Amino acid sequence: MNIKSVFSKIKRKNDEITPVIPEKEPMMFDAVNIDTNNTCNQRCRFCFTSFDEKKINMDIETFKGILKILPYVKDYAGGGYGFYLSCIYEPTINPNLLKYLSLLPPIAKNKCFITTNLAIPMNKEFIKKILLSNIHLINISIESLKENKFEYITQNKKFKTYKNNLETLENVIKETPDIPKFRFITILLKENREEIIDLIKYTNEHFPIESHEVRTPYINYYKNMEWNKNQYMQKSETEQIITELKSLDYHLDINIDSIEDLEILYETNNKNNDEKIKDIYTQASEKISVVEDYEYLFLRINPDGTCIDKKTNLPEKIPINESEKYFKQKLFELYEYKAKVTYCPTYKNNKEIIAESFIMMDKLVQNEAIIELSGWCCPDRDIDINKLIIRLTGFDGDVHHYHTSTRKRLDADAFKGKKDGWCGGYTTYIEKSKLKDNEYFLDFLYEDYSGNTISYRWNHSIKIN
């Protein structure tokens, strides 16, 4: 049955409720960042990375063990997805780089990308070996093509090396079939503002690139924050820059913030919420925001063979001899934790009023650990759409309650023809190991502004297999 086609009034009669089996999806990491070393040949003024730690290069056996994660990583699909090979540090200064690349299996061709500042001496053969490896994409930093600007921004007196590498790369590309995709990244600064258009034209005219990203520096509280903040421009100027960039006939990824944007960000982050009384919905929303964060299904692997996930943010040693088992278990735990933060074991509703409404299920999928469901509901106007609990009631009496992440659904409002907008969106995650029955009713329990519980039922049951 196609979930997206379900749109009808709720029926309370059991004989009119038809079962739906959640579609199966594999458990996958969105992204894995493997740093094969923790050093860099430049000290870019905008960089947020500290280089105070002892220098480490990942050993070959550790790298081989980590490659077993590849089948469990999503293919590259723009920022946030794929297998990042040394994204933060400079991989070309690692003496084992070409060995690492030679070990990449064919599956990496859809997943793996590497980021380089291209500023160490490279001959034609070195560059060609990189291009012929199973890499999907090569990111290249380009902050300036003016020697004095380049050396000031990067704090590296190797502009001639960088420019020579660009020229060599361009020539090797012309001679090499089946090359990776290319992408350039420029950090927009006051220092290179007047050069930004020329940089974009240069990369597009000399290289077969997929895109050119232009962004302002990351603001980090531990390193270079004041310098970075001083590089931000007024909104009037950033808007002018964005207009200029959009007028170009090139594929650009633009992420430019202004001084005013920073001020709004600081104001939001510094709000004191300690004195506010947080109900169960607010508390749950804060927990769910963690597991729905853009980088939740993400691992960072350090050159010493430790791994950090977004659940604990603590380094953990990878058992290299059992690395595939370790990564599968890590993936299971991350997914299951999603369901644990939505689970509401102590829910007690007030007077329950049964009502009729429309419920749309956009997504109903499952993997080994969880069931994920999302969509929208059109409750009555006196309902608080931010106060929603989803109840599963098993055919044999097993009952569970779940918090949801909620949001307004303007797309659904337009579909329903409601001018003011009211349809409430929802997403929740259900831990499969807690379910005892084979089939469940699905009820949506909203609160109205008088404190009553208004109950709506989906006109299909969820069948577990």
C-alpha positions as CSV (number, residue, x, y, z in Angstrom):
1,M,0.0,0.0,0.0
2,N,1.3,3.5,-0.9
3,I,1.4,5.5,2.3
4,K,1.3,8.8,0.4
5,S,-2.1,8.0,-1.0
6,V,-3.8,7.8,2.4
7,F,-6.1,10.7,3.0
8,S,-9.5,10.1,4.5
9,K,-11.7,10.7,7.5
10,I,-10.9,8.7,10.6
11,K,-13.2,5.7,11.2
12,R,-13.6,4.3,14.7
13,K,-15.0,0.9,13.5
14,N,-12.3,-1.8,13.7
15,D,-13.6,-3.6,10.6
16,E,-12.8,-0.4,8.5
17,I,-9.2,-0.2,9.6
18,T,-6.8,-1.8,7.2
19,P,-3.3,-2.8,8.2
20,V,-0.2,-1.1,6.8
21,I,3.3,-2.6,7.0
22,P,6.1,-0.1,7.4
23,E,8.5,-0.1,4.4
24,K,12.0,-1.4,5.2
25,E,15.0,0.9,5.1
26,P,18.6,0.0,5.9
27,M,20.3,1.7,8.8
28,M,22.9,4.1,7.5
29,F,25.2,6.7,8.8
30,D,24.6,10.0,7.0
31,A,28.3,10.8,7.2
32,V,31.6,9.6,8.6
33,N,34.6,11.9,9.0
34,I,37.8,10.0,9.2
35,D,40.9,12.2,10.0
36,T,44.0,10.2,9.0
37,N,46.2,12.9,10.6
38,N,45.8,15.8,13.0
39,T,48.0,18.4,11.4
40,C,48.1,21.0,8.6
41,N,50.7,22.8,6.6
42,Q,48.8,26.1,6.9
43,R,47.4,28.2,9.8
44,C,44.5,29.9,8.0
45,R,43.3,32.9,10.1
46,F,39.7,31.8,9.8
47,C,40.3,28.1,10.8
48,F,38.6,26.9,14.0
49,T,41.0,23.9,14.5
50,S,43.6,23.8,17.2
51,F,47.0,22.2,16.4
52,D,48.3,21.9,20.0
53,E,48.0,18.1,20.1
54,K,50.8,15.6,19.5
55,K,51.1,14.9,15.8
56,I,49.6,11.5,14.8
57,N,49.3,9.7,11.5
58,M,46.8,6.9,11.3
59,D,48.5,3.5,10.7
60,I,47.5,1.3,7.7
61,E,45.9,-1.5,9.7
62,T,43.6,0.9,11.5
63,F,42.6,2.5,8.2
64,K,41.9,-1.0,6.7
65,G,39.6,-1.7,9.7
66,I,37.8,1.6,9.4
67,L,37.0,1.0,5.7
68,K,34.6,-1.8,6.8
69,I,32.2,1.0,7.6
70,L,31.7,2.0,4.0
71,P,28.7,-0.2,3.3
72,Y,26.9,1.5,6.1
73,V,27.5,5.1,5.0
74,K,25.2,6.9,2.6
75,D,26.4,7.9,-0.8
76,Y,27.7,11.5,-1.2
77,A,24.8,13.8,-1.9
78,G,26.2,17.2,-1.1
79,G,27.3,18.5,2.3
80,G,26.4,16.3,5.2
81,Y,26.4,12.9,3.4
82,G,29.3,10.6,2.6
83,F,32.7,9.4,3.7
84,Y,34.9,12.4,4.5
85,L,38.5,11.5,4.1
86,S,40.4,14.0,6.2
87,C,38.0,16.9,6.1
88,I,39.4,19.2,8.9
89,Y,43.1,18.6,8.6
90,E,45.3,18.5,5.5
91,P,45.6,14.9,4.2
92,T,48.3,15.5,1.6
93,I,51.0,16.0,4.3
94,N,50.4,12.4,5.5
95,P,53.1,10.2,4.0
96,N,50.6,7.3,3.8
97,L,48.0,9.2,1.7
98,L,48.6,7.4,-1.6
99,K,48.6,4.1,0.3
100,Y,45.2,4.9,1.9
101,L,43.8,5.8,-1.5
102,S,45.0,2.6,-3.1
103,L,43.0,0.7,-0.4
104,L,39.7,2.4,-1.2
105,P,37.3,-0.3,-2.7
106,P,35.0,0.4,-5.7
107,I,32.1,1.2,-3.3
108,A,34.0,4.3,-2.2
109,K,33.5,5.8,-5.7
110,N,30.0,6.9,-4.7
111,K,30.8,7.9,-1.2
112,C,34.3,9.2,-0.5
113,F,35.5,12.8,-0.8
114,I,38.7,14.5,0.2
115,T,39.4,18.1,1.0
116,T,42.8,19.7,0.4
117,N,44.4,23.1,0.4
118,L,46.7,21.9,-2.5
119,A,49.6,23.8,-1.0
120,I,52.4,21.2,-0.6
121,P,54.7,20.4,-3.6
122,M,53.0,17.9,-5.9
123,N,54.3,16.5,-9.1
124,K,52.2,15.3,-12.0
125,E,52.4,11.6,-10.9
126,F,51.2,12.3,-7.4
127,I,48.2,14.2,-8.6
128,K,47.4,11.5,-11.2
129,K,47.4,8.8,-8.5
130,I,44.8,10.8,-6.5
131,L,42.6,11.2,-9.6
132,L,42.8,7.5,-10.4
133,S,41.8,6.4,-6.9
134,N,38.2,5.5,-6.0
135,I,37.3,9.0,-4.8
136,H,34.0,10.5,-5.7
137,L,34.8,14.2,-5.1
138,I,37.8,16.4,-4.4
139,N,37.2,19.6,-2.4
140,I,39.8,22.4,-3.0
141,S,40.2,25.5,-0.9
142,I,40.8,28.7,-2.8
143,E,40.9,32.0,-0.8
144,S,42.9,34.2,-3.2
145,L,45.0,34.2,-6.3
146,K,47.0,37.2,-5.2
147,E,50.2,36.2,-3.6
148,N,50.1,38.8,-0.7
149,K,46.5,38.0,0.1
150,F,47.0,34.3,-0.1
151,E,50.0,34.4,2.3
152,Y,48.3,36.7,4.7
153,I,45.1,34.7,4.9
154,T,46.7,31.2,5.1
155,Q,49.8,32.3,7.0
156,N,51.7,30.1,4.5
157,K,54.5,31.4,2.2
158,K,53.8,28.8,-0.5
159,F,51.6,30.7,-3.0
160,K,53.8,29.8,-5.9
161,T,53.5,26.1,-4.9
162,Y,49.7,26.4,-4.7
163,K,49.4,28.1,-8.1
164,N,51.7,25.6,-9.7
165,N,49.6,22.8,-8.3
166,L,46.5,24.3,-9.7
167,E,48.1,24.5,-13.2
168,T,49.4,20.9,-12.9
169,L,46.0,19.6,-11.8
170,E,44.4,21.4,-14.8
171,N,46.8,19.7,-17.2
172,V,46.5,16.2,-15.6
173,I,42.7,16.4,-15.7
174,K,42.8,16.9,-19.5
175,E,44.9,13.7,-19.8
176,T,43.0,11.5,-17.4
177,P,39.7,9.8,-18.1
178,D,37.1,8.9,-15.5
179,I,38.2,11.5,-13.0
180,P,36.5,12.4,-9.7
181,K,34.2,15.4,-9.4
182,F,35.6,18.7,-8.2
183,R,34.3,21.4,-5.9
184,F,36.0,24.6,-4.7
185,I,35.4,26.3,-1.4
186,T,36.1,30.0,-0.7
187,I,35.7,31.6,2.7
188,L,34.3,35.1,2.1
189,L,36.4,37.7,4.0
190,K,36.9,41.4,3.9
191,E,40.4,40.4,2.7
192,N,39.1,38.8,-0.5
193,R,35.7,40.4,-1.0
194,E,36.9,42.3,-4.2
195,E,38.3,39.1,-5.6
196,I,35.4,36.8,-5.1
197,I,33.8,37.0,-8.6
198,D,37.2,36.5,-10.2
199,L,37.9,33.4,-8.1
200,I,34.5,31.8,-9.1
201,K,35.1,32.6,-12.8
202,Y,38.6,31.1,-12.6
203,T,37.5,27.8,-11.1
204,N,34.6,27.4,-13.5
205,E,36.7,28.2,-16.6
206,H,39.7,26.1,-15.7
207,F,38.1,23.0,-14.0
208,P,35.2,20.7,-14.6
209,I,33.6,21.5,-11.3
210,E,30.3,20.4,-9.7
211,S,30.0,23.6,-7.6
212,H,31.8,26.4,-5.9
213,E,30.9,27.0,-2.3
214,V,31.1,30.6,-0.8
215,R,30.6,31.0,2.9
216,T,31.5,33.2,5.8
217,P,33.8,31.8,8.6
218,Y,32.5,29.6,11.3
219,I,32.4,31.4,14.6
220,N,34.2,29.3,17.3
221,Y,34.5,30.3,20.9
222,Y,37.9,28.7,21.3
223,K,39.9,30.0,18.4
224,N,40.1,33.0,16.2
225,M,36.6,34.2,17.1
226,E,37.4,37.9,17.2
227,W,39.3,37.8,13.9
228,N,36.5,35.9,12.2
229,K,33.8,38.2,13.7
230,N,35.7,41.2,12.3
231,Q,35.6,39.7,8.8
232,Y,31.8,39.8,8.8
233,M,30.2,42.6,6.8
234,Q,27.0,44.6,7.1
235,K,23.8,43.1,5.7
236,S,23.6,45.7,3.0
237,E,27.0,44.6,1.7
238,T,26.4,40.8,2.0
239,E,23.1,41.2,0.2
240,Q,24.9,43.0,-2.6
241,I,27.5,40.2,-2.8
242,I,24.8,37.6,-2.9
243,T,23.0,39.4,-5.7
244,E,26.3,39.6,-7.7
245,L,26.9,35.8,-7.1
246,K,23.4,34.8,-8.2
247,S,23.8,36.8,-11.4
248,L,26.6,34.4,-12.5
249,D,25.7,31.5,-14.7
250,Y,27.5,29.0,-12.4
251,H,26.4,26.4,-9.8
252,L,27.1,28.1,-6.5
253,D,26.5,27.0,-2.9
254,I,26.0,30.3,-1.0
255,N,26.0,30.5,2.8
256,I,26.8,34.1,3.7
257,D,25.9,35.7,7.0
258,S,26.2,39.3,8.0
259,I,27.0,41.1,11.2
260,E,23.3,41.5,11.9
261,D,22.8,37.7,11.4
262,L,25.5,37.1,14.1
263,E,23.7,39.5,16.5
264,I,20.5,37.6,16.1
265,L,22.3,34.3,16.6
266,Y,24.0,35.5,19.8
267,E,20.7,36.9,21.1
268,T,18.9,33.6,20.5
269,N,21.7,31.5,22.1
270,N,22.1,33.8,25.1
271,K,18.4,33.8,26.1
272,N,18.0,32.7,29.7
273,N,15.4,29.9,29.7
274,D,16.2,28.7,33.2
275,E,13.4,30.6,34.8
276,K,10.8,29.3,32.4
277,I,8.6,26.4,33.5
278,K,9.1,23.6,31.0
279,D,6.2,21.2,30.5
280,I,6.6,17.7,29.2
281,Y,6.3,18.8,25.6
282,T,9.0,21.4,25.9
283,Q,11.4,19.0,27.6
284,A,10.7,16.3,25.0
285,S,11.2,18.8,22.2
286,E,14.7,19.7,23.5
287,K,15.7,16.0,23.6
288,I,14.3,15.3,20.2
289,S,16.1,18.2,18.6
290,V,19.4,16.4,19.5
291,V,18.5,13.3,17.6
292,E,17.0,15.2,14.7
293,D,20.1,17.4,14.4
294,Y,21.7,17.6,10.9
295,E,24.7,15.7,12.1
296,Y,23.2,13.1,14.5
297,L,23.8,10.0,12.3
298,F,27.5,11.1,12.0
299,L,30.8,9.6,13.3
300,R,34.1,11.3,13.7
301,I,37.1,8.9,13.6
302,N,40.4,10.2,14.9
303,P,43.9,9.2,13.6
304,D,44.5,7.3,16.9
305,G,41.6,4.9,16.1
306,T,39.1,6.4,18.4
307,C,35.5,7.2,17.4
308,I,33.2,10.0,18.6
309,D,29.4,9.9,18.0
310,K,26.8,12.6,18.5
311,K,25.1,10.8,21.4
312,T,28.0,10.9,23.9
313,N,30.6,13.2,22.2
314,L,33.2,11.1,23.9
315,P,36.1,9.3,22.2
316,E,35.9,5.5,22.2
317,K,38.5,3.1,21.0
318,I,37.5,1.1,17.9
319,P,38.2,-2.7,18.1
320,I,39.9,-2.8,14.7
321,N,39.8,-6.6,14.5
322,E,36.0,-6.5,14.9
323,S,35.4,-3.1,13.4
324,E,32.4,-4.0,11.2
325,K,30.6,-5.5,14.1
326,Y,31.4,-2.4,16.2
327,F,30.1,0.0,13.5
328,K,26.9,-2.0,13.0
329,Q,26.2,-1.9,16.8
330,K,27.0,1.8,16.9
331,L,24.5,2.4,14.2
332,F,21.9,0.4,16.0
333,E,22.4,2.3,19.2
334,L,22.1,5.7,17.5
335,Y,18.8,4.7,15.9
336,E,17.5,3.1,19.0
337,Y,18.4,6.2,21.0
338,K,16.1,8.3,18.7
339,A,13.2,6.2,19.9
340,K,14.2,6.3,23.5
341,V,14.0,10.1,23.6
342,T,10.5,10.1,22.2
343,Y,9.2,7.4,24.5
344,C,6.7,8.7,27.2
345,P,6.2,6.1,29.9
346,T,4.4,8.3,32.4
347,Y,1.8,10.0,30.1
348,K,-1.5,10.7,31.8
349,N,-4.2,12.4,29.8
350,N,-7.1,14.4,31.1
351,K,-10.7,13.9,29.9
352,E,-10.4,12.3,26.5
353,I,-12.7,13.5,23.8
354,I,-12.9,11.5,20.6
355,A,-13.1,13.6,17.4
356,E,-12.9,13.2,13.7
357,S,-10.1,14.7,11.6
358,F,-7.8,14.1,8.7
359,I,-4.5,12.3,9.2
360,M,-1.9,12.1,6.5
361,M,1.1,9.7,6.7
362,D,3.9,10.9,4.5
363,K,6.4,8.4,5.8
364,L,6.2,5.1,7.6
365,V,9.4,3.1,7.5
366,Q,11.3,0.6,9.7
367,N,14.7,-0.8,10.2
368,E,16.1,-3.3,12.7
369,A,15.9,-0.8,15.6
370,I,13.0,1.6,15.0
371,I,9.8,2.5,13.2
372,E,9.7,6.1,12.0
373,L,6.5,7.8,11.1
374,S,5.8,11.4,10.0
375,G,3.1,13.4,8.3
376,W,0.4,15.9,9.2
377,C,-3.0,16.1,10.9
378,C,-5.8,18.7,10.6
379,P,-7.2,19.0,14.2
380,D,-9.8,21.5,15.3
381,R,-9.0,25.2,15.6
382,D,-8.9,25.2,19.4
383,I,-6.1,22.5,19.5
384,D,-2.6,23.4,20.5
385,I,-0.7,21.6,17.7
386,N,2.5,21.8,19.7
387,K,1.1,19.5,22.3
388,L,0.8,16.1,20.7
389,I,1.3,12.6,22.0
390,I,1.0,9.6,19.7
391,R,-0.5,6.4,21.3
392,L,0.0,2.9,20.0
393,T,-2.6,0.4,21.2
394,G,-1.9,-3.2,20.4
395,F,-4.7,-5.5,19.3
396,D,-3.9,-7.6,22.4
397,G,-3.7,-4.6,24.8
398,D,-0.1,-3.5,24.6
399,V,-0.1,0.3,25.0
400,H,2.7,2.9,24.5
401,H,2.9,6.7,24.3
402,Y,5.4,8.8,22.3
403,H,6.4,12.4,22.1
404,T,6.7,14.0,18.7
405,S,8.5,16.8,17.0
406,T,5.8,19.1,15.8
407,R,5.7,21.9,13.3
408,K,3.2,23.8,11.1
409,R,2.6,22.3,7.7
410,L,2.0,25.2,5.3
411,D,2.0,22.8,2.3
412,A,-0.8,20.8,3.9
413,D,-2.7,24.0,4.8
414,A,-2.5,25.1,1.1
415,F,-3.8,21.6,0.1
416,K,-6.7,22.0,2.6
417,G,-7.4,25.5,1.5
418,K,-7.0,27.0,5.0
419,K,-5.9,30.6,4.6
420,D,-4.5,31.1,8.1
421,G,-2.6,27.8,8.3
422,W,-3.4,25.2,10.9
423,C,-2.3,21.7,9.8
424,G,0.1,20.3,12.3
425,G,3.1,18.2,11.2
426,Y,4.6,15.4,13.3
427,T,7.5,13.0,13.5
428,T,8.1,10.3,16.0
429,Y,10.3,7.2,16.4
430,I,9.2,3.9,18.0
431,E,11.6,1.4,19.5
432,K,10.7,-2.0,18.1
433,S,12.1,-4.0,21.0
434,K,9.4,-2.6,23.3
435,L,6.5,-3.7,21.1
436,K,4.8,-7.0,22.2
437,D,1.8,-7.2,19.8
438,N,1.8,-7.7,16.1
439,E,-0.7,-4.9,15.2
440,Y,-1.4,-1.5,16.6
441,F,-4.0,1.2,16.4
442,L,-2.6,4.7,16.1
443,D,-4.2,7.6,18.0
444,F,-3.2,11.3,18.0
445,L,-3.7,12.9,21.4
446,Y,-3.7,16.7,21.3
447,E,-4.4,19.1,24.1
448,D,-6.9,21.9,23.6
449,Y,-6.5,25.2,25.4
450,S,-8.8,24.1,28.2
451,G,-6.6,21.2,29.1
452,N,-8.7,18.4,27.6
453,T,-7.3,15.6,25.5
454,I,-8.7,15.5,22.0
455,S,-8.2,12.0,20.4
456,Y,-8.0,11.3,16.6
457,R,-7.4,7.9,15.1
458,W,-5.6,7.0,11.9
459,N,-7.9,4.8,9.7
460,H,-5.1,2.2,9.2
461,S,-3.3,0.0,11.7
462,I,0.4,-0.5,11.8
463,K,1.4,-4.2,11.4
464,I,4.8,-5.2,12.7
465,N,6.9,-7.8,11.0
